[in-house]
């Protein structure tokens, strides 16, 4: 399971004699594990060494996102509109999945949206090659060897072909980005054609598989992931964190209220989280929040799924005040920097407020052209210079 939207990437295999020798050794281990040679040999013969996969695996996270940044991507106007359209287009399938697995259609749609942008970014990298490359490289060799064995068992079962077994650089596959071991345990044949085909243009098996996973993790139908709340003045924020659980009545007794000023609705034991710091939006989160974390163990991801599902269902935006980033800038400030840079001839390729590679390159070019220290980072000084046309 992935970070939002597995981008399609072209990767070219390169000759590597050591990799070829590793494949020979792995072949013996795969056959000893009970996978027939007539499955192992064609798959390994097709597997190429992909150095770009290793580069991706070693690369550290490039950007530290604020919650506001993350939600601006995860619950963008475009993704929200796409989610509502996807739900309408596949409504009968999603409602049938909801009835069978007890996971709301909007929640499944939100997972679909963050994992593969509603099936438009499922990944196109050969899974056998990617898993074999990473198993050979060795940094997480045991993990990726287990993924490679699971991928071979997918082929052994006949769910798909080597040619169709494609996904992200890390082997996450299909509409809802299952890694092979997760696929083995939780993928389902919702269409009844005898194959658990999460790669098909028909998303039914992929969506049902995600719902089955959430259901098996303990999803509670009809209960929210969380609710936004207000804290009273002087609230002891050391009580926040997923490790502290109280009844809603206890939280209410401490002065916590919903956004309408009432005691929060009781959806079971809850934790208080402050993902944007003590002055940012606050949430009481329930059991379903923990279930989403089993899909991807990131609080931002779980909030993104929950909030996107809420917005698809017609609920409103988060009301709390997001805090400035480490440079003292808010989303609107960063968007203004991008617009002003582009107007000055340093194109940032959009003004979404997220400072990515294009914006960093534009800032560096501007700083170099103006004789300033070249950092590539936004700042309030940069914003003021751009406002003055300097």
Order of alpha helices (4+ residues) and beta strands (2+ residues): alpha-alpha-alpha-alpha-alpha-alpha-alpha-beta-alpha-alpha-beta-alpha-alpha-beta-alpha-beta-beta-beta-alpha-alpha-alpha-alpha-alpha
